[in-house]
Amino acid sequence: LRITHQTGIADYPRIAEIYARHRFEAEILEYIEDMPTRFGEADLIVSRSGASTVAEVTAAGRPCLLIPLPHATDDHQRKNAEALAARGAARILDQSKTSGMNLAAAIQSLETDRDLLAEMAKASKKLAKPQSTEAIVNLMNQLCRHSSCRRD
């Protein structure tokens, strides 16, 4: 098991100290520059479930454990996570009910079931929208043809 943990700048010192104190080997980074490559290398992604993350995970076709941010506007992260879980691409953990022990158990149960991880990856890839930018621009063009919008 190899762990890469992106912490953000503010949390890096605290998280790095916790890993060091427990003598747990992991790659701890403030920020990941090349997320597509890192996602492509991952067997499993543990993450929040914001729209950009969900788009990146599905573009990479990776299985994931999603922990929706409980206070996200309109509970959108839960809805994003449920959309992936309903199609077999993700499992959801509720932050208020998740401890280190049950997170570890969830990771271990998936890590030992390679067939399930492969099925989840396949389901994730099916949800990808690689042509989304083109589709949005085409829709905007259609709308502009039928109204007096500016294209600048």
Stockholm file with secondary structure:
# STOCKHOLM 1.0

chainA/1-152         LRITHQTGIADYPRIAEIYARHRFEAEILEYIEDMPTRFGEADLIVSRSGASTVAEVTAAGRPCLLIPLPHATDDHQRKNAEALAARGAARILDQSKTSGMNLAAAIQSLETDRDLLAEMAKASKKLAKPQSTEAIVNLMNQLCRHSSCRRD
#=GR chainA/1-152 SS CCCEEECCTTTHHHHHHHHHHTTCCCEEESCCSCHHHHHHHCSCEEECCCHHHHHHHHHHTCCEEECCCTTSGGGHHHHHHHHHHHTTSEEECCGGGCCHHHHHHHHHHHHTCHHHHHHHHHHHHHTCCTTHHHHHHHHHHHHHHTSCCCCC
#=GC SS_cons         CCCEEECCTTTHHHHHHHHHHTTCCCEEESCCSCHHHHHHHCSCEEECCCHHHHHHHHHHTCCEEECCCTTSGGGHHHHHHHHHHHTTSEEECCGGGCCHHHHHHHHHHHHTCHHHHHHHHHHHHHTCCTTHHHHHHHHHHHHHHTSCCCCC
//
